[in-house]
Amino acid sequence: MTHFAPQDRVLVSPRHLAGAGIDRLADAIGPLIHLFGWPSEHDPAAGRLTVTSPDGSLFVTFNSSHAHGRWWSITHHEPFWEARFTRQTPIEAIAAVTQALPQLLSDDRHLDRIPLTTSTLAEIADLNHWRPESSGTFISPDGHCHLKHAPAQEIPWRFRHHVYDGFDTHWDVSFTQDAPEQLVAQFFTHLATTAPVERTFGHVPHLVQDLDEALITRVRGAVANPHAHHAGAQLDRAMRRR
């Protein structure tokens, strides 16, 4: 049993269990507006924000009132492709994709601050101990998150997640045909990494808060640097499970 107050700041790993992280939403939109100068339109009443590339070919939309929980979408025209992310998708992995979009348009400003992965999906999976189940399918070490690549389908890349089919642990990410595979790899890199993400404990999905597979440590009150403390706890857990 964990002993955290709802307002306590915590580090959570693996990332796919951590939920959206609603206090980090600006990470996915802010750099496009403030670093790259993409124009934006905001409708507070509808909970909708759209950011458009200067050439009008790319649109990033956040819509917290979407009927099917698809809070985030990235749409490209000529050729058309789309990426969709549902409500509980970890924001750090979404932000890794949105922040990389200017590089698709040959805008290399801030390249040193927003590196693009050069690894394949299989390499990312192997590095982070995701196991292959069948052709094009990888599963997280705890079995709760799946990546399926089906090249012949309209949606060739799909990430699906839930914890024992539990409430508020479901999320889904899809990339349609013609979406750059490097963006899929960018998302996967920042999802599968063992580095923890920071959350308010109350925003961690309820079923995850006492889940054996989730590692949750304090940000404040740690004896060492909070990330070093979390890494030590990860190592200790790995040694005990051998």
Backbone as JSON, one array per atom type, in Angstrom:
{
  "sequence": "MTHFAPQDRVLVSPRHLAGAGIDRLADAIGPLIHLFGWPSEHDPAAGRLTVTSPDGSLFVTFNSSHAHGRWWSITHHEPFWEARFTRQTPIEAIAAVTQALPQLLSDDRHLDRIPLTTSTLAEIADLNHWRPESSGTFISPDGHCHLKHAPAQEIPWRFRHHVYDGFDTHWDVSFTQDAPEQLVAQFFTHLATTAPVERTFGHVPHLVQDLDEALITRVRGAVANPHAHHAGAQLDRAMRRR",
  "N": [[0.85, -1.19, 0.0], [0.61, 2.17, -0.89], [1.57, 5.39, 0.45], [0.68, 8.22, -0.05], [-0.36, 11.61, -0.32], [-3.05, 13.1, -2.22], [-2.11, 15.46, -3.44], [0.63, 15.22, -3.49], [3.8, 15.37, -5.11], [5.11, 13.06, -7.37], [7.33, 10.58, -8.81], [6.91, 8.43, -11.55], [7.18, 5.21, -12.94], [6.76, 2.33, -15.06], [6.43, 4.6, -17.88], [4.08, 4.29, -19.39], [2.09, 3.65, -17.65], [1.46, 5.91, -16.24], [-0.58, 7.73, -16.76], [-2.11, 10.76, -18.14], [-0.97, 13.23, -17.22], [-1.9, 16.02, -16.62], [-0.99, 18.53, -15.92], [1.04, 19.16, -17.57], [0.36, 19.91, -20.1], [1.03, 22.15, -21.65], [3.55, 21.59, -22.6], [3.31, 20.26, -24.99], [2.27, 22.06, -26.8], [3.24, 24.65, -26.33], [6.09, 25.02, -27.17], [5.84, 25.03, -30.01], [4.44, 27.37, -30.46], [5.92, 29.4, -29.09], [8.68, 28.99, -29.59], [8.85, 28.39, -32.32], [7.01, 29.99, -33.58], [4.44, 29.29, -34.54], [1.14, 30.01, -35.54], [-1.85, 30.27, -33.49], [-5.17, 29.22, -32.5], [-7.63, 29.69, -30.09], [-10.31, 28.4, -28.31], [-11.72, 28.85, -25.5], [-14.2, 28.23, -24.32], [-15.06, 25.95, -25.63], [-13.02, 24.28, -25.04], [-10.91, 23.94, -26.81], [-7.96, 24.04, -28.75], [-5.98, 25.02, -31.42], [-3.06, 24.7, -33.33], [-1.18, 25.85, -36.03], [1.0, 25.09, -38.71], [3.36, 27.35, -40.28], [3.2, 27.12, -43.09], [0.72, 26.06, -43.46], [0.29, 23.32, -43.69], [0.3, 21.52, -41.61], [-1.51, 20.63, -38.71], [-2.06, 20.89, -35.29], [-4.14, 19.8, -32.84], [-5.81, 20.27, -29.79], [-8.44, 19.02, -27.95], [-10.46, 18.96, -25.44], [-13.07, 18.22, -25.14], [-13.8, 16.25, -26.87], [-15.92, 13.78, -28.22], [-15.21, 11.07, -28.2], [-13.05, 10.91, -26.58], [-10.67, 11.53, -27.84], [-8.31, 13.44, -27.39], [-6.11, 14.7, -28.55], [-4.88, 15.55, -31.78], [-2.96, 15.24, -34.74], [-2.73, 16.54, -37.86], [-1.97, 16.23, -41.28], [-1.64, 17.58, -44.54], [-1.54, 16.73, -47.98], [0.86, 14.76, -48.56], [-2.16, 13.29, -47.14], [-2.21, 12.53, -43.73], [-2.73, 11.3, -40.41], [-2.41, 11.54, -36.87], [-3.58, 10.3, -33.81], [-4.41, 10.73, -30.37], [-5.57, 9.48, -27.37], [-7.23, 10.47, -24.28], [-5.8, 9.65, -21.85], [-3.2, 9.25, -22.66], [0.28, 9.38, -22.08], [1.62, 12.6, -21.62], [4.24, 13.35, -22.1], [5.23, 11.73, -24.16], [3.55, 12.47, -26.24], [4.28, 15.17, -26.5], [6.91, 14.87, -27.36], [6.52, 14.16, -29.98], [5.01, 16.33, -31.1], [6.78, 18.49, -30.74], [8.77, 17.81, -32.48], [7.74, 18.23, -34.98], [8.3, 20.66, -36.55], [10.76, 20.01, -37.72], [10.08, 18.24, -39.71], [9.3, 19.97, -41.63], [11.57, 21.08, -42.45], [12.57, 22.96, -40.7], [15.09, 23.6, -38.81], [15.77, 24.89, -36.51], [16.65, 24.97, -33.1], [17.4, 22.35, -33.05], [19.27, 21.06, -31.48], [18.06, 21.01, -29.02], [15.79, 19.53, -29.35], [16.04, 16.59, -30.09], [15.76, 14.16, -32.7], [14.87, 10.75, -32.79], [16.92, 8.14, -34.13], [16.58, 5.51, -34.21], [15.16, 2.28, -35.04], [11.82, 0.87, -34.73], [12.02, -1.75, -33.79], [14.56, -1.72, -32.64], [14.2, 0.14, -30.58], [12.31, -1.21, -29.05], [13.81, -3.5, -28.27], [15.89, -2.32, -26.78], [14.51, -1.39, -24.57], [13.36, -3.59, -23.48], [10.91, -4.49, -24.42], [8.94, -7.08, -25.59], [8.84, -9.04, -28.61], [5.81, -10.27, -29.93], [4.39, -11.24, -32.13], [4.59, -10.97, -35.7], [5.52, -7.72, -36.18], [4.41, -6.85, -33.77], [4.81, -5.58, -30.52], [5.25, -5.89, -27.0], [4.94, -4.39, -23.83], [7.13, -4.86, -20.96], [5.52, -5.48, -18.7], [3.2, -6.29, -19.85], [0.98, -4.65, -20.26], [0.86, -2.73, -22.27], [0.7, -2.38, -25.79], [2.23, -2.37, -28.99], [1.33, -2.37, -32.29], [2.2, -3.1, -35.57], [0.9, -3.01, -38.66], [1.36, -3.06, -41.8], [-0.29, -3.14, -44.11], [-2.76, -2.17, -43.43], [-5.23, 0.47, -43.0], [-4.72, 1.96, -40.76], [-1.69, 1.67, -39.87], [0.0, 1.71, -37.64], [-0.44, 1.23, -34.24], [-0.88, 1.95, -30.85], [-1.9, 0.45, -27.87], [-3.36, 0.48, -24.64], [-4.11, -0.76, -21.39], [-4.95, -1.55, -18.0], [-5.65, -4.51, -16.88], [-8.14, -4.2, -18.04], [-9.14, -2.03, -16.73], [-10.95, 0.79, -15.38], [-10.24, 4.06, -16.51], [-7.64, 3.54, -17.2], [-7.29, 3.06, -19.81], [-5.84, 3.87, -22.92], [-5.2, 5.01, -26.27], [-3.38, 5.15, -29.26], [-2.92, 6.18, -32.59], [-1.51, 6.02, -35.87], [-1.93, 6.96, -39.16], [-1.79, 5.68, -42.59], [0.99, 6.84, -44.52], [1.93, 8.51, -42.54], [4.93, 9.73, -41.16], [7.3, 7.3, -40.34], [9.32, 7.88, -38.6], [8.2, 9.64, -36.78], [6.5, 7.94, -35.39], [8.43, 6.33, -34.21], [9.62, 8.28, -32.65], [7.6, 8.84, -30.78], [7.44, 6.29, -29.57], [10.01, 6.02, -28.49], [9.98, 7.91, -26.4], [7.98, 6.92, -24.88], [8.63, 4.29, -24.13], [11.02, 4.44, -22.72], [12.92, 3.95, -19.7], [13.09, 6.06, -18.0], [11.54, 7.95, -15.44], [8.34, 9.71, -15.13], [6.97, 12.83, -13.97], [4.29, 13.33, -11.75], [1.28, 14.55, -10.16], [0.18, 12.78, -7.38], [-2.55, 12.25, -7.13], [-3.41, 12.34, -9.74], [-2.46, 10.11, -10.94], [-3.63, 7.17, -12.45], [-6.23, 5.5, -10.68], [-6.23, 2.67, -10.39], [-3.62, 2.13, -10.84], [-2.21, 3.16, -8.74], [-1.63, 1.43, -6.59], [-0.5, -0.65, -7.89], [1.49, -3.49, -8.52], [3.32, -3.52, -10.63], [3.92, -0.88, -11.08], [6.19, 1.7, -10.25], [6.45, 4.07, -7.83], [7.7, 6.98, -6.53], [8.69, 9.52, -4.17], [8.94, 13.03, -4.96], [9.58, 15.25, -3.38], [11.35, 15.26, -0.33], [12.97, 13.09, -0.75], [15.98, 11.35, -0.02], [18.22, 11.49, -1.68], [18.89, 13.08, -4.9], [15.77, 13.31, -6.54], [15.38, 11.87, -8.99], [17.65, 10.25, -9.04], [17.14, 8.79, -6.76], [14.82, 7.43, -7.59], [15.88, 5.9, -9.69], [17.61, 4.28, -8.24], [15.72, 2.83, -6.8], [14.5, 1.47, -8.9], [16.61, -0.18, -9.73], [16.99, -1.71, -7.41], [14.54, -3.04, -7.3], [14.71, -4.55, -9.68], [16.84, -6.25, -9.06], [15.79, -7.74, -6.92], [13.85, -9.17, -8.22], [15.1, -11.02, -9.75]],
  "CA": [[0.0, 0.0, 0.0], [1.36, 3.42, -0.93], [1.12, 6.38, 1.42], [0.85, 9.54, -0.64], [-1.53, 12.47, -0.39], [-3.37, 13.37, -3.62], [-1.35, 16.59, -3.99], [2.07, 14.94, -3.47], [4.48, 15.19, -6.39], [5.75, 11.75, -7.4], [7.88, 10.07, -10.06], [6.23, 7.18, -11.9], [7.64, 4.39, -14.06], [7.01, 2.77, -16.43], [5.66, 5.77, -18.29], [2.76, 4.0, -19.97], [1.13, 3.5, -16.56], [1.39, 7.14, -15.44], [-1.69, 8.61, -17.13], [-1.82, 11.86, -19.04], [-0.17, 14.32, -16.68], [-2.62, 17.18, -17.15], [-0.31, 19.79, -15.63], [2.14, 19.34, -18.52], [-0.21, 20.06, -21.44], [1.71, 23.2, -22.41], [4.77, 21.07, -23.21], [3.02, 19.78, -26.34], [1.86, 23.17, -27.64], [4.03, 25.86, -26.09], [7.27, 25.21, -28.02], [5.45, 25.37, -31.38], [4.03, 28.78, -30.48], [6.91, 30.35, -28.56], [9.99, 28.79, -30.2], [8.79, 28.31, -33.78], [6.12, 31.01, -34.12], [3.24, 28.79, -35.21], [-0.07, 30.71, -35.07], [-2.77, 29.41, -32.75], [-6.54, 29.66, -32.27], [-8.06, 29.11, -28.82], [-11.71, 28.57, -27.95], [-11.79, 28.35, -24.13], [-15.52, 27.69, -23.99], [-15.15, 24.59, -26.19], [-11.86, 23.5, -24.62], [-10.23, 23.57, -28.05], [-6.81, 24.85, -29.15], [-5.37, 24.53, -32.65], [-1.83, 25.35, -33.74], [-1.0, 25.57, -37.46], [2.33, 25.39, -39.23], [3.35, 28.56, -41.11], [2.81, 26.85, -44.48], [-0.65, 25.56, -43.49], [0.2, 21.9, -44.02], [0.21, 20.72, -40.4], [-2.39, 21.16, -37.67], [-2.06, 20.19, -34.0], [-5.38, 20.2, -32.16], [-6.17, 19.73, -28.48], [-9.88, 19.19, -27.78], [-10.8, 18.21, -24.23], [-14.49, 17.85, -25.13], [-14.06, 15.3, -27.95], [-16.9, 12.78, -27.78], [-14.6, 9.75, -28.04], [-11.85, 11.02, -25.77], [-9.47, 11.77, -28.65], [-7.98, 14.81, -27.0], [-5.05, 15.26, -29.38], [-4.73, 15.06, -33.15], [-2.02, 15.91, -35.64], [-3.23, 16.3, -39.21], [-1.11, 16.74, -42.34], [-2.27, 17.56, -45.86], [-0.69, 16.57, -49.17], [-0.19, 13.75, -48.47], [-2.92, 13.31, -45.9], [-2.03, 11.53, -42.68], [-3.22, 11.78, -39.12], [-2.08, 10.83, -35.63], [-4.56, 10.59, -32.77], [-3.99, 10.33, -29.04], [-6.7, 9.61, -26.47], [-7.07, 11.34, -23.11], [-4.83, 9.25, -20.83], [-1.87, 9.05, -23.23], [1.28, 10.21, -21.37], [1.86, 13.83, -22.36], [5.64, 13.46, -22.49], [5.4, 11.08, -25.46], [2.88, 13.33, -27.22], [5.11, 16.37, -26.69], [8.09, 14.49, -28.15], [6.09, 14.16, -31.39], [4.64, 17.67, -31.57], [7.95, 19.35, -30.79], [9.6, 17.41, -33.61], [7.06, 18.51, -36.25], [8.97, 21.63, -37.42], [11.85, 19.39, -38.47], [9.5, 17.66, -40.93], [9.16, 21.07, -42.58], [12.94, 21.58, -42.66], [12.89, 24.01, -39.74], [16.05, 22.95, -37.93], [16.06, 25.67, -35.31], [16.52, 24.26, -31.83], [17.64, 20.93, -33.28], [20.04, 20.53, -30.36], [17.17, 20.88, -27.87], [14.7, 18.6, -29.67], [16.63, 15.57, -30.97], [14.93, 13.12, -33.28], [15.46, 9.42, -32.7], [17.36, 7.5, -35.38], [16.41, 4.07, -33.99], [13.96, 1.64, -35.56], [10.9, 0.41, -33.7], [12.56, -2.98, -33.21], [15.69, -1.36, -31.78], [13.65, 0.77, -29.37], [11.7, -2.28, -28.26], [14.86, -4.33, -27.69], [16.61, -1.53, -25.79], [13.67, -1.18, -23.38], [12.87, -4.9, -23.04], [9.59, -4.84, -24.93], [9.15, -8.35, -26.28], [8.01, -9.27, -29.81], [4.85, -11.35, -29.76], [4.16, -11.77, -33.47], [5.15, -10.07, -36.68], [5.14, -6.32, -36.05], [3.78, -6.55, -32.5], [5.69, -5.55, -29.36], [4.5, -5.8, -25.75], [5.73, -3.88, -22.71], [7.52, -5.94, -20.04], [4.44, -5.87, -17.79], [2.08, -6.8, -20.64], [-0.16, -3.74, -20.29], [0.9, -1.83, -23.42], [1.02, -3.07, -27.04], [2.43, -1.66, -30.25], [1.09, -3.26, -33.42], [2.48, -2.53, -36.89], [0.25, -3.79, -39.71], [1.59, -2.14, -42.91], [-1.33, -3.16, -45.14], [-4.01, -1.6, -42.94], [-5.39, 1.93, -43.07], [-3.99, 2.45, -39.59], [-0.63, 0.66, -39.76], [0.66, 1.74, -36.33], [-1.39, 1.49, -33.16], [-0.52, 1.65, -29.47], [-3.09, 0.27, -27.03], [-2.96, 0.29, -23.25], [-5.05, -0.8, -20.28], [-4.53, -2.39, -16.88], [-6.72, -5.47, -16.54], [-9.37, -3.62, -18.56], [-9.63, -1.19, -15.65], [-11.43, 2.15, -15.65], [-9.32, 5.19, -16.56], [-6.28, 3.15, -17.59], [-7.28, 2.85, -21.26], [-5.51, 4.9, -23.9], [-5.02, 4.48, -27.62], [-2.68, 6.06, -30.17], [-2.89, 5.62, -33.94], [-0.88, 6.77, -36.96], [-2.47, 6.45, -40.41], [-0.87, 5.52, -43.72], [1.76, 8.02, -44.95], [2.56, 9.18, -41.41], [6.35, 9.4, -41.13], [7.61, 6.3, -39.33], [10.2, 8.48, -37.6], [7.36, 10.19, -35.71], [6.08, 6.79, -34.58], [9.59, 5.97, -33.4], [9.8, 9.35, -31.66], [6.63, 8.57, -29.72], [7.81, 5.05, -28.89], [11.21, 6.28, -27.71], [9.67, 8.65, -25.19], [7.04, 6.13, -24.1], [9.21, 3.05, -23.62], [12.17, 4.69, -21.88], [12.75, 3.65, -18.28], [13.1, 7.31, -17.22], [10.19, 8.19, -14.9], [7.69, 11.0, -15.37], [6.48, 13.43, -12.74], [2.85, 13.5, -11.66], [0.61, 14.67, -8.87], [-0.27, 11.42, -7.1], [-3.98, 12.13, -7.38], [-3.67, 12.22, -11.17], [-2.08, 8.76, -11.38], [-4.87, 6.37, -12.47], [-6.47, 4.87, -9.37], [-5.85, 1.26, -10.4], [-2.16, 2.07, -10.92], [-1.6, 3.7, -7.52], [-1.12, 0.33, -5.77], [-0.18, -1.74, -8.81], [2.84, -4.01, -8.29], [4.21, -3.21, -11.74], [4.23, 0.56, -11.08], [7.1, 2.2, -9.23], [6.1, 5.46, -7.51], [8.57, 7.51, -5.47], [8.46, 10.93, -3.86], [9.81, 14.07, -5.49], [10.06, 15.98, -2.21], [11.63, 14.42, 0.83], [13.9, 12.03, -1.08], [17.3, 11.57, 0.56], [19.09, 11.91, -2.78], [18.16, 13.67, -6.01], [14.59, 12.45, -6.74], [15.56, 10.94, -10.12], [18.63, 9.26, -8.62], [16.43, 7.92, -5.82], [13.94, 6.55, -8.36], [16.73, 4.95, -10.41], [18.05, 3.3, -7.27], [14.59, 1.95, -6.5], [14.34, 0.59, -10.06], [17.68, -1.19, -9.68], [16.69, -2.6, -6.29], [13.42, -3.9, -7.7], [15.19, -5.5, -10.67], [17.68, -7.25, -8.38], [14.93, -8.6, -6.11], [13.0, -10.0, -9.08], [15.9, -12.02, -10.45]],
  "C": [[0.89, 1.24, 0.0], [0.76, 4.41, 0.07], [1.46, 7.76, 0.89], [-0.46, 10.31, -0.54], [-1.81, 12.79, -1.86], [-2.53, 14.48, -4.24], [0.15, 16.34, -4.01], [2.62, 14.79, -4.88], [5.28, 13.88, -6.34], [6.37, 11.51, -8.77], [7.3, 8.69, -10.3], [6.96, 6.51, -13.06], [6.96, 3.03, -13.94], [6.02, 3.87, -16.86], [4.24, 5.43, -18.75], [1.69, 3.85, -18.91], [0.74, 4.83, -15.91], [0.17, 8.0, -15.72], [-1.19, 9.84, -17.86], [-0.83, 12.87, -18.48], [-0.72, 15.66, -17.11], [-1.94, 18.5, -16.87], [0.86, 20.05, -16.57], [1.63, 19.55, -19.94], [0.53, 21.08, -22.28], [2.97, 22.7, -23.08], [4.54, 20.64, -24.66], [2.71, 20.91, -27.32], [2.81, 24.36, -27.55], [5.24, 26.04, -26.99], [6.93, 25.58, -29.47], [5.1, 26.85, -31.49], [5.2, 29.7, -30.16], [8.3, 30.2, -29.17], [9.95, 28.88, -31.72], [7.8, 29.29, -34.41], [4.92, 30.5, -34.86], [2.02, 29.53, -34.67], [-1.04, 29.74, -34.41], [-4.15, 30.06, -32.68], [-7.06, 28.93, -31.04], [-9.53, 29.44, -28.58], [-11.89, 28.01, -26.54], [-13.12, 27.7, -23.78], [-15.67, 26.25, -24.48], [-14.0, 23.71, -25.74], [-11.0, 23.07, -25.8], [-9.11, 24.57, -28.37], [-6.19, 24.22, -30.38], [-4.15, 25.37, -32.99], [-1.54, 24.89, -35.17], [0.4, 25.94, -37.89], [2.27, 26.61, -40.14], [2.93, 28.32, -42.54], [1.41, 26.26, -44.59], [-0.8, 24.09, -43.76], [-0.01, 21.01, -42.8], [-0.66, 21.41, -39.36], [-2.27, 20.28, -36.43], [-3.26, 20.71, -33.22], [-5.51, 19.49, -30.82], [-7.63, 20.05, -28.25], [-10.34, 18.34, -26.61], [-12.27, 17.81, -24.16], [-14.82, 16.86, -26.25], [-14.91, 14.14, -27.44], [-16.28, 11.42, -27.5], [-13.29, 9.81, -27.27], [-10.57, 11.21, -26.55], [-9.04, 13.22, -28.45], [-6.99, 15.47, -27.95], [-5.11, 14.69, -30.8], [-3.69, 15.9, -33.87], [-2.45, 15.54, -37.05], [-2.31, 16.97, -40.22], [-1.86, 16.61, -43.67], [-1.21, 17.48, -46.94], [0.71, 16.07, -48.84], [-0.93, 13.82, -47.14], [-2.46, 12.19, -44.98], [-2.45, 12.15, -41.35], [-2.7, 10.91, -37.99], [-3.08, 11.26, -34.57], [-4.12, 10.0, -31.44], [-5.18, 10.53, -28.09], [-6.26, 10.18, -25.12], [-5.94, 10.93, -22.18], [-3.44, 8.94, -21.39], [-0.85, 9.93, -22.52], [1.72, 11.41, -22.21], [3.31, 13.95, -22.82], [5.9, 12.84, -23.87], [4.7, 11.87, -26.56], [3.75, 14.54, -27.54], [6.35, 16.06, -27.51], [7.76, 14.5, -29.65], [5.81, 15.58, -31.86], [5.85, 18.58, -31.68], [8.87, 19.03, -31.96], [9.0, 17.8, -34.97], [7.76, 19.56, -37.11], [10.1, 21.03, -38.24], [11.35, 18.69, -39.73], [9.38, 18.7, -42.03], [10.49, 21.78, -42.81], [13.27, 22.81, -41.81], [13.79, 23.39, -38.67], [16.46, 23.8, -36.74], [15.81, 24.81, -34.07], [16.7, 22.74, -31.99], [18.38, 20.29, -32.11], [19.16, 20.3, -29.13], [16.06, 19.86, -28.08], [15.26, 17.53, -30.6], [15.59, 14.58, -31.47], [15.63, 11.77, -33.16], [15.86, 8.91, -34.08], [17.19, 5.99, -35.28], [15.15, 3.55, -34.66], [13.06, 1.22, -34.41], [11.44, -0.84, -33.01], [13.73, -2.68, -32.27], [15.22, -0.72, -30.48], [13.05, -0.28, -28.46], [12.77, -3.11, -27.55], [15.59, -3.59, -26.57], [15.84, -1.43, -24.47], [12.94, -2.44, -22.94], [11.4, -5.14, -23.36], [9.78, -6.09, -25.78], [8.29, -8.44, -27.54], [7.08, -10.45, -29.57], [4.54, -12.04, -31.08], [4.73, -10.73, -34.43], [4.62, -8.65, -36.5], [4.48, -5.94, -34.75], [4.81, -6.62, -31.37], [4.85, -5.28, -28.12], [5.44, -5.32, -24.66], [6.06, -5.01, -21.75], [6.41, -6.39, -19.1], [3.19, -6.35, -18.52], [0.91, -5.86, -20.79], [-0.23, -2.87, -21.54], [1.37, -2.6, -24.65], [1.27, -2.07, -28.16], [2.25, -2.66, -31.37], [1.36, -2.51, -34.72], [1.92, -3.48, -37.94], [0.29, -2.96, -40.99], [0.46, -2.06, -43.92], [-2.62, -2.48, -44.71], [-4.03, -0.08, -43.05], [-4.69, 2.62, -41.9], [-2.87, 1.45, -39.32], [0.09, 0.63, -38.42], [-0.38, 2.07, -35.26], [-0.79, 1.05, -31.82], [-1.81, 1.51, -28.67], [-2.65, -0.09, -25.62], [-4.18, 0.16, -22.35], [-4.47, -1.71, -19.21], [-5.71, -3.26, -16.49], [-8.09, -4.92, -16.92], [-10.0, -2.65, -17.55], [-10.0, 0.21, -16.09], [-10.29, 3.15, -15.56], [-7.86, 4.78, -16.82], [-6.17, 2.93, -19.1], [-6.72, 4.08, -21.98], [-5.1, 4.23, -25.2], [-4.36, 5.54, -28.49], [-2.62, 5.41, -31.54], [-2.21, 6.59, -34.91], [-1.36, 6.15, -38.27], [-1.37, 6.26, -41.46], [-0.27, 6.87, -44.1], [2.29, 8.85, -43.79], [4.03, 8.8, -41.39], [6.66, 8.41, -40.0], [8.53, 6.87, -38.25], [9.41, 9.13, -36.47], [6.83, 9.08, -34.8], [7.23, 6.38, -33.66], [9.87, 7.01, -32.32], [8.85, 9.15, -30.48], [7.06, 7.36, -28.9], [9.04, 5.25, -28.0], [10.88, 6.92, -26.38], [8.57, 7.99, -24.36], [7.75, 4.98, -23.4], [10.41, 3.26, -22.71], [11.88, 4.38, -20.41], [12.78, 4.9, -17.41], [11.69, 7.59, -16.71], [9.64, 9.53, -15.35], [7.12, 11.51, -14.06], [4.97, 13.65, -12.83], [2.46, 13.99, -10.27], [-0.02, 13.31, -8.59], [-1.75, 11.23, -7.4], [-4.34, 11.99, -8.85], [-3.14, 10.9, -11.76], [-3.35, 7.91, -11.38], [-5.02, 5.53, -11.2], [-5.98, 3.43, -9.33], [-4.33, 1.09, -10.42], [-1.52, 2.41, -9.58], [-1.04, 2.63, -6.6], [-0.77, -0.89, -6.62], [1.27, -2.19, -8.61], [3.81, -3.6, -9.39], [4.62, -1.74, -11.79], [5.18, 0.89, -9.94], [6.83, 3.68, -9.04], [6.95, 5.91, -6.33], [8.32, 9.0, -5.31], [9.43, 11.84, -4.61], [10.41, 14.86, -4.33], [10.29, 15.02, -1.05], [12.54, 13.26, 0.53], [15.27, 12.37, -0.49], [18.26, 12.09, -0.48], [18.27, 12.72, -3.78], [16.97, 12.76, -6.34], [14.75, 11.45, -7.89], [16.59, 9.87, -9.78], [17.99, 8.27, -7.64], [15.53, 6.94, -6.57], [14.75, 5.49, -9.1], [17.25, 3.88, -9.46], [16.95, 2.32, -6.91], [14.32, 1.0, -7.66], [15.36, -0.53, -10.03], [17.42, -2.19, -8.57], [15.57, -3.55, -6.64], [13.88, -4.97, -8.7], [16.03, -6.61, -10.03], [16.82, -8.23, -7.58], [14.09, -9.54, -6.96], [13.79, -11.04, -9.87], [15.75, -13.4, -9.8]]
}
